[in-house]
Amino acid sequence: MLDALFIGIPFLMVFLFFGVGIIGTVFWVWMLIDCAMKEPSEGNDKLIWVIIILFTHLLGALLYFLVRRPKRIQEYGR
């Protein structure tokens, strides 16, 4: 019984680690595509956000999702 516990816990941790990594990468790609396709091309905003998302990965995607995306949707409706 104890052996099964020692085998199960590391497997669960690895599964959760890779699951979070995959979900984070999918979210990052989604925000990158959303920014590249729907962000208006006025000024350098689009380019700056794409660069931020590219180089800061999940942190930049979260920043875009929480800060810029709601503002864009409110202003442009998309």
N, CA, C and O atoms as CSV, one atom per row, in Angstrom:
chain,resi,resn,atom,element,x,y,z
A,1,MET,N,N,0.820,-1.189,0.000
A,1,MET,CA,C,0.000,0.000,0.000
A,1,MET,C,C,0.870,1.261,0.000
A,1,MET,O,O,0.602,2.214,-0.733
A,2,LEU,N,N,1.895,1.251,0.818
A,2,LEU,CA,C,2.777,2.401,0.899
A,2,LEU,C,C,3.578,2.576,-0.395
A,2,LEU,O,O,3.864,3.704,-0.798
A,3,ASP,N,N,3.939,1.475,-1.040
A,3,ASP,CA,C,4.661,1.550,-2.310
A,3,ASP,C,C,3.815,2.231,-3.385
A,3,ASP,O,O,4.330,3.025,-4.172
A,4,ALA,N,N,2.538,1.926,-3.420
A,4,ALA,CA,C,1.642,2.546,-4.395
A,4,ALA,C,C,1.558,4.047,-4.161
A,4,ALA,O,O,1.456,4.820,-5.115
A,5,LEU,N,N,1.600,4.460,-2.916
A,5,LEU,CA,C,1.560,5.881,-2.590
A,5,LEU,C,C,2.818,6.586,-3.081
A,5,LEU,O,O,2.740,7.685,-3.631
A,6,PHE,N,N,3.979,5.959,-2.885
A,6,PHE,CA,C,5.234,6.561,-3.334
A,6,PHE,C,C,5.340,6.612,-4.855
A,6,PHE,O,O,6.006,7.495,-5.396
A,7,ILE,N,N,4.709,5.699,-5.535
A,7,ILE,CA,C,4.696,5.716,-7.004
A,7,ILE,C,C,3.666,6.715,-7.507
A,7,ILE,O,O,3.913,7.400,-8.500
A,8,GLY,N,N,2.522,6.814,-6.850
A,8,GLY,CA,C,1.426,7.668,-7.300
A,8,GLY,C,C,1.687,9.145,-7.143
A,8,GLY,O,O,1.317,9.931,-8.014
A,9,ILE,N,N,2.319,9.545,-6.049
A,9,ILE,CA,C,2.537,10.972,-5.797
A,9,ILE,C,C,3.475,11.600,-6.830
A,9,ILE,O,O,3.128,12.649,-7.373
A,10,PRO,N,N,4.627,11.030,-7.132
A,10,PRO,CA,C,5.472,11.636,-8.165
A,10,PRO,C,C,4.792,11.654,-9.539
A,10,PRO,O,O,4.938,12.615,-10.294
A,11,PHE,N,N,4.055,10.595,-9.856
A,11,PHE,CA,C,3.347,10.569,-11.132
A,11,PHE,C,C,2.334,11.701,-11.202
A,11,PHE,O,O,2.215,12.368,-12.230
A,12,LEU,N,N,1.598,11.922,-10.105
A,12,LEU,CA,C,0.608,12.990,-10.044
A,12,LEU,C,C,1.275,14.357,-10.168
A,12,LEU,O,O,0.760,15.237,-10.857
A,13,MET,N,N,2.404,14.538,-9.511
A,13,MET,CA,C,3.112,15.823,-9.583
A,13,MET,C,C,3.619,16.097,-10.987
A,13,MET,O,O,3.517,17.224,-11.471
A,14,VAL,N,N,4.164,15.081,-11.647
A,14,VAL,CA,C,4.642,15.249,-13.025
A,14,VAL,C,C,3.465,15.552,-13.942
A,14,VAL,O,O,3.555,16.430,-14.800
A,15,PHE,N,N,2.368,14.836,-13.766
A,15,PHE,CA,C,1.176,15.065,-14.578
A,15,PHE,C,C,0.661,16.491,-14.390
A,15,PHE,O,O,0.328,17.152,-15.374
A,16,LEU,N,N,0.588,16.976,-13.159
A,16,LEU,CA,C,0.136,18.343,-12.901
A,16,LEU,C,C,1.102,19.369,-13.472
A,16,LEU,O,O,0.672,20.377,-14.033
A,17,PHE,N,N,2.403,19.127,-13.337
A,17,PHE,CA,C,3.405,20.044,-13.862
A,17,PHE,C,C,3.272,20.192,-15.374
A,17,PHE,O,O,3.242,21.309,-15.890
A,18,PHE,N,N,3.193,19.073,-16.080
A,18,PHE,CA,C,3.063,19.130,-17.536
A,18,PHE,C,C,1.696,19.657,-17.954
A,18,PHE,O,O,1.578,20.336,-18.974
A,19,GLY,N,N,0.661,19.350,-17.172
A,19,GLY,CA,C,-0.674,19.871,-17.473
A,19,GLY,C,C,-0.723,21.379,-17.388
A,19,GLY,O,O,-1.281,22.040,-18.264
A,20,VAL,N,N,-0.139,21.924,-16.337
A,20,VAL,CA,C,-0.088,23.382,-16.188
A,20,VAL,C,C,0.754,23.995,-17.300
A,20,VAL,O,O,0.408,25.054,-17.823
A,21,GLY,N,N,1.845,23.350,-17.662
A,21,GLY,CA,C,2.687,23.852,-18.745
A,21,GLY,C,C,1.964,23.864,-20.081
A,21,GLY,O,O,2.082,24.821,-20.846
A,22,ILE,N,N,1.227,22.818,-20.359
A,22,ILE,CA,C,0.483,22.748,-21.623
A,22,ILE,C,C,-0.634,23.780,-21.641
A,22,ILE,O,O,-0.826,24.470,-22.642
A,23,ILE,N,N,-1.366,23.890,-20.550
A,23,ILE,CA,C,-2.443,24.884,-20.483
A,23,ILE,C,C,-1.874,26.303,-20.604
A,23,ILE,O,O,-2.455,27.147,-21.286
A,24,GLY,N,N,-0.754,26.562,-19.954
A,24,GLY,CA,C,-0.114,27.879,-20.056
A,24,GLY,C,C,0.339,28.188,-21.469
A,24,GLY,O,O,0.209,29.322,-21.930
A,25,THR,N,N,0.868,27.193,-22.160
A,25,THR,CA,C,1.317,27.401,-23.540
A,25,THR,C,C,0.142,27.632,-24.473
A,25,THR,O,O,0.215,28.483,-25.360
A,26,VAL,N,N,-0.935,26.892,-24.288
A,26,VAL,CA,C,-2.142,27.093,-25.110
A,26,VAL,C,C,-2.702,28.495,-24.872
A,26,VAL,O,O,-3.096,29.172,-25.822
A,27,PHE,N,N,-2.738,28.932,-23.621
A,27,PHE,CA,C,-3.212,30.288,-23.303
A,27,PHE,C,C,-2.308,31.334,-23.946
A,27,PHE,O,O,-2.793,32.328,-24.484
A,28,TRP,N,N,-1.005,31.115,-23.893
A,28,TRP,CA,C,-0.042,32.045,-24.492
A,28,TRP,C,C,-0.261,32.168,-25.994
A,28,TRP,O,O,-0.279,33.275,-26.533
A,29,VAL,N,N,-0.428,31.037,-26.672
A,29,VAL,CA,C,-0.660,31.049,-28.120
A,29,VAL,C,C,-1.988,31.740,-28.423
A,29,VAL,O,O,-2.078,32.517,-29.374
A,30,TRP,N,N,-3.021,31.462,-27.623
A,30,TRP,CA,C,-4.326,32.089,-27.827
A,30,TRP,C,C,-4.224,33.614,-27.719
A,30,TRP,O,O,-4.785,34.328,-28.551
A,31,MET,N,N,-3.512,34.122,-26.700
A,31,MET,CA,C,-3.383,35.567,-26.527
A,31,MET,C,C,-2.520,36.182,-27.630
A,31,MET,O,O,-2.783,37.300,-28.072
A,32,LEU,N,N,-1.503,35.462,-28.069
A,32,LEU,CA,C,-0.661,35.957,-29.155
A,32,LEU,C,C,-1.472,36.085,-30.441
A,32,LEU,O,O,-1.378,37.098,-31.133
A,33,ILE,N,N,-2.258,35.078,-30.761
A,33,ILE,CA,C,-3.101,35.124,-31.961
A,33,ILE,C,C,-4.179,36.193,-31.817
A,33,ILE,O,O,-4.450,36.929,-32.766
A,34,ASP,N,N,-4.793,36.285,-30.644
A,34,ASP,CA,C,-5.819,37.297,-30.408
A,34,ASP,C,C,-5.257,38.693,-30.611
A,34,ASP,O,O,-5.889,39.538,-31.245
A,35,CYS,N,N,-4.093,38.931,-30.084
A,35,CYS,CA,C,-3.460,40.245,-30.227
A,35,CYS,C,C,-3.096,40.524,-31.676
A,35,CYS,O,O,-3.344,41.622,-32.175
A,36,ALA,N,N,-2.519,39.558,-32.351
A,36,ALA,CA,C,-2.067,39.760,-33.727
A,36,ALA,C,C,-3.236,39.939,-34.697
A,36,ALA,O,O,-3.118,40.669,-35.681
A,37,MET,N,N,-4.359,39.280,-34.425
A,37,MET,CA,C,-5.480,39.328,-35.360
A,37,MET,C,C,-6.485,40.442,-35.050
A,37,MET,O,O,-7.062,41.013,-35.975
A,38,LYS,N,N,-6.703,40.757,-33.796
A,38,LYS,CA,C,-7.804,41.643,-33.446
A,38,LYS,C,C,-7.391,43.014,-32.925
A,38,LYS,O,O,-8.214,43.927,-32.861
A,39,GLU,N,N,-6.149,43.160,-32.562
A,39,GLU,CA,C,-5.677,44.452,-32.052
A,39,GLU,C,C,-5.612,45.440,-33.225
A,39,GLU,O,O,-5.043,45.116,-34.268
A,40,PRO,N,N,-6.190,46.644,-33.066
A,40,PRO,CA,C,-6.140,47.621,-34.161
A,40,PRO,C,C,-4.702,48.047,-34.452
A,40,PRO,O,O,-3.851,48.065,-33.562
A,41,SER,N,N,-4.456,48.384,-35.693
A,41,SER,CA,C,-3.101,48.723,-36.130
A,41,SER,C,C,-2.785,50.203,-35.987
A,41,SER,O,O,-1.928,50.721,-36.703
A,42,GLU,N,N,-3.443,50.873,-35.099
A,42,GLU,CA,C,-3.181,52.292,-34.874
A,42,GLU,C,C,-1.915,52.451,-34.031
A,42,GLU,O,O,-1.806,51.879,-32.946
A,43,GLY,N,N,-0.982,53.217,-34.531
A,43,GLY,CA,C,0.268,53.422,-33.800
A,43,GLY,C,C,1.073,52.137,-33.695
A,43,GLY,O,O,1.026,51.287,-34.583
A,44,ASN,N,N,1.804,52.008,-32.609
A,44,ASN,CA,C,2.649,50.834,-32.394
A,44,ASN,C,C,2.097,49.892,-31.328
A,44,ASN,O,O,2.800,48.979,-30.896
A,45,ASP,N,N,0.866,50.092,-30.899
A,45,ASP,CA,C,0.288,49.278,-29.823
A,45,ASP,C,C,0.320,47.796,-30.148
A,45,ASP,O,O,0.698,46.981,-29.306
A,46,LYS,N,N,-0.070,47.445,-31.350
A,46,LYS,CA,C,-0.127,46.029,-31.737
A,46,LYS,C,C,1.262,45.400,-31.671
A,46,LYS,O,O,1.436,44.326,-31.095
A,47,LEU,N,N,2.235,46.064,-32.256
A,47,LEU,CA,C,3.606,45.553,-32.272
A,47,LEU,C,C,4.171,45.433,-30.861
A,47,LEU,O,O,4.812,44.435,-30.531
A,48,ILE,N,N,3.941,46.426,-30.044
A,48,ILE,CA,C,4.452,46.406,-28.674
A,48,ILE,C,C,3.832,45.262,-27.879
A,48,ILE,O,O,4.539,44.561,-27.155
A,49,TRP,N,N,2.511,45.063,-28.004
A,49,TRP,CA,C,1.868,43.975,-27.282
A,49,TRP,C,C,2.331,42.611,-27.769
A,49,TRP,O,O,2.515,41.698,-26.964
A,50,VAL,N,N,2.521,42.460,-29.070
A,50,VAL,CA,C,3.025,41.185,-29.595
A,50,VAL,C,C,4.416,40.906,-29.041
A,50,VAL,O,O,4.706,39.774,-28.653
A,51,ILE,N,N,5.271,41.906,-28.998
A,51,ILE,CA,C,6.628,41.737,-28.462
A,51,ILE,C,C,6.571,41.397,-26.971
A,51,ILE,O,O,7.299,40.521,-26.505
A,52,ILE,N,N,5.703,42.093,-26.221
A,52,ILE,CA,C,5.569,41.803,-24.787
A,52,ILE,C,C,5.131,40.359,-24.578
A,52,ILE,O,O,5.699,39.650,-23.748
A,53,ILE,N,N,4.122,39.923,-25.328
A,53,ILE,CA,C,3.615,38.551,-25.177
A,53,ILE,C,C,4.675,37.539,-25.594
A,53,ILE,O,O,4.840,36.515,-24.931
A,54,LEU,N,N,5.392,37.807,-26.675
A,54,LEU,CA,C,6.420,36.875,-27.148
A,54,LEU,C,C,7.544,36.684,-26.138
A,54,LEU,O,O,7.953,35.554,-25.871
A,55,PHE,N,N,8.044,37.775,-25.579
A,55,PHE,CA,C,9.237,37.689,-24.751
A,55,PHE,C,C,8.968,37.430,-23.267
A,55,PHE,O,O,9.883,37.054,-22.535
A,56,THR,N,N,7.725,37.625,-22.814
A,56,THR,CA,C,7.451,37.378,-21.403
A,56,THR,C,C,6.534,36.181,-21.187
A,56,THR,O,O,6.123,35.900,-20.061
A,57,HIS,N,N,6.220,35.489,-22.257
A,57,HIS,CA,C,5.435,34.254,-22.266
A,57,HIS,C,C,4.167,34.390,-21.438
A,57,HIS,O,O,3.331,35.237,-21.753
A,58,LEU,N,N,3.993,33.606,-20.410
A,58,LEU,CA,C,2.736,33.549,-19.665
A,58,LEU,C,C,2.444,34.859,-18.942
A,58,LEU,O,O,1.288,35.277,-18.878
A,59,LEU,N,N,3.449,35.504,-18.406
A,59,LEU,CA,C,3.243,36.763,-17.707
A,59,LEU,C,C,2.706,37.832,-18.659
A,59,LEU,O,O,1.773,38.557,-18.314
A,60,GLY,N,N,3.284,37.932,-19.843
A,60,GLY,CA,C,2.813,38.893,-20.835
A,60,GLY,C,C,1.418,38.565,-21.329
A,60,GLY,O,O,0.609,39.467,-21.546
A,61,ALA,N,N,1.125,37.277,-21.511
A,61,ALA,CA,C,-0.206,36.865,-21.951
A,61,ALA,C,C,-1.247,37.213,-20.889
A,61,ALA,O,O,-2.330,37.698,-21.215
A,62,LEU,N,N,-0.920,36.967,-19.621
A,62,LEU,CA,C,-1.838,37.329,-18.542
A,62,LEU,C,C,-2.035,38.843,-18.456
A,62,LEU,O,O,-3.149,39.322,-18.245
A,63,LEU,N,N,-0.958,39.578,-18.619
A,63,LEU,CA,C,-1.030,41.034,-18.596
A,63,LEU,C,C,-1.928,41.542,-19.720
A,63,LEU,O,O,-2.771,42.412,-19.499
A,64,TYR,N,N,-1.751,41.004,-20.911
A,64,TYR,CA,C,-2.583,41.390,-22.045
A,64,TYR,C,C,-4.041,41.022,-21.791
A,64,TYR,O,O,-4.939,41.824,-22.046
A,65,PHE,N,N,-4.280,39.808,-21.288
A,65,PHE,CA,C,-5.632,39.321,-21.046
A,65,PHE,C,C,-6.359,40.154,-19.996
A,65,PHE,O,O,-7.553,40.421,-20.137
A,66,LEU,N,N,-5.662,40.560,-18.959
A,66,LEU,CA,C,-6.297,41.275,-17.853
A,66,LEU,C,C,-6.343,42.788,-18.038
A,66,LEU,O,O,-7.232,43.450,-17.503
A,67,VAL,N,N,-5.384,43.347,-18.800
A,67,VAL,CA,C,-5.296,44.801,-18.913
A,67,VAL,C,C,-5.793,45.300,-20.266
A,67,VAL,O,O,-6.729,46.097,-20.331
A,68,ARG,N,N,-5.178,44.839,-21.330
A,68,ARG,CA,C,-5.462,45.413,-22.653
A,68,ARG,C,C,-6.704,44.839,-23.326
A,68,ARG,O,O,-7.481,45.590,-23.917
A,69,ARG,N,N,-6.903,43.547,-23.251
A,69,ARG,CA,C,-8.004,42.910,-23.977
A,69,ARG,C,C,-9.379,43.460,-23.563
A,69,ARG,O,O,-10.182,43.768,-24.444
A,70,PRO,N,N,-9.688,43.598,-22.261
A,70,PRO,CA,C,-10.995,44.181,-21.905
A,70,PRO,C,C,-11.156,45.619,-22.413
A,70,PRO,O,O,-12.245,46.026,-22.819
A,71,LYS,N,N,-10.075,46.369,-22.383
A,71,LYS,CA,C,-10.108,47.743,-22.872
A,71,LYS,C,C,-10.373,47.769,-24.377
A,71,LYS,O,O,-11.167,48.580,-24.851
A,72,ARG,N,N,-9.715,46.888,-25.127
A,72,ARG,CA,C,-9.918,46.798,-26.565
A,72,ARG,C,C,-11.352,46.387,-26.900
A,72,ARG,O,O,-11.974,46.955,-27.798
A,73,ILE,N,N,-11.865,45.404,-26.178
A,73,ILE,CA,C,-13.236,44.949,-26.417
A,73,ILE,C,C,-14.232,46.067,-26.123
A,73,ILE,O,O,-15.211,46.233,-26.850
A,74,GLN,N,N,-13.989,46.827,-25.072
A,74,GLN,CA,C,-14.875,47.933,-24.719
A,74,GLN,C,C,-14.819,49.031,-25.789
A,74,GLN,O,O,-15.854,49.589,-26.153
A,75,GLU,N,N,-13.628,49.343,-26.292
A,75,GLU,CA,C,-13.480,50.417,-27.263
A,75,GLU,C,C,-13.923,50.007,-28.662
A,75,GLU,O,O,-14.601,50.777,-29.342
A,76,TYR,N,N,-13.551,48.804,-29.103
A,76,TYR,CA,C,-13.766,48.406,-30.492
A,76,TYR,C,C,-14.816,47.301,-30.652
A,76,TYR,O,O,-15.231,47.004,-31.772
A,77,GLY,N,N,-15.236,46.707,-29.572
A,77,GLY,CA,C,-16.267,45.690,-29.637
A,77,GLY,C,C,-15.842,44.374,-30.251
A,77,GLY,O,O,-16.687,43.617,-30.728
A,78,ARG,N,N,-14.555,44.084,-30.251
A,78,ARG,CA,C,-14.072,42.793,-30.780
A,78,ARG,C,C,-12.877,42.327,-30.028
A,78,ARG,O,O,-12.333,41.264,-30.328
